[in-house]
Amino acid sequence: MSASSQIISLIIIGFIMFRFWPFSRDTAPSHKPKHDLSYEYDGNQDTTEPETHRVVFGALWTTVYGYPSSGGVLVLPFCNGVDLSFLQLARFKPAERSDDPVAEDQHCARMRALGAWKFTSAYEYETMDFFHPGTLDKKMLVVTAWPRSGAGVWVFKTPMGQGYKKGLARVWNALDMDERCEMVKGLGGTFYEDPAKCPDLEL
């Protein structure tokens, strides 16, 4: 085979490899979210499905949702057994929102007592870090501890992204509310004899 024939053969083989390997000339799949979130989010848009989940067990923490009759959604991330007991929720079973507006408002009142965040929708909360990176880290995390005696409330607050500096995770290790009170007090929390006077809680 002449040199020119060998060159032509190599060009043909190269073209075939480029055309069919790895089965397409498309770029490799990216690690984008399962749902396309690249469009601009409109907080007033309708969601495709009604928001009904109340307790969601994730890979690292448990999140509780509430749907007040006044509108919007309450979100309480990082829930542990003490929180779920206070909220009168099962610790190991997912739950859906109540069909009874009165019962749902009562659930939301208990969530507010634990410092729940408020959003226009669960979708806004769940996609906030995508559309506005770093926003959740700046959001104020309010941790409350209610003595079983019923006397007042201990409150500690910090930007969520700064909690690690004070070892906030120790609070989640408390076995009951009284033990949590001691932890919150140790972190420099504030005690309110009248919980209604706490500016960080919407009771």
Disulfide bonds with the S-S distance in Angstrom:
none
